[in-house]
């Protein structure tokens, strides 16, 4: 559990934003903390960038990727 104090204006703005989004203040604060933590961790420590490539045995041709993604024709 974490407790903190906000000045009245901060609390009122937080409350308005939470109501507008249809979430609780508790949810809003949890989300804000998660986002803040994400900005404090260097990208080199992000577990996503520590994943090793996996060989699937499937050959791909990335030169055709835009055509497939954007349904471009030759």
C-alpha positions, 0 to 999 in steps of 0.5 A, a space after each residue: 500500500 502506498 499513500 501520498 498527498 496531493 494539492 487540491 488542484 491536482 486531486 480535482 484534476 485527477 478526479 475529473 480525468 478518472 471520471 471522464 475515462 470511467 475508471 477509479 482514482 486508484 486505477 488511474 494512479 496505478 496506471 500513472 505509476 506503471 507508466 512512470 516506472 517504464 520511463 525510468 528503466 533503461 531500454 537495455 534492461 527491458 526484457 523484450 530486448 533480451 529475447 534471443 531470435 528463434 529459427 523457425 525453418 520458414 524462409 521469408 522475403 522481407 522485400 515483399 512485406 510492404 506489398 503484403 501489409 498495405 495490399 500494394 499491387 505490382 
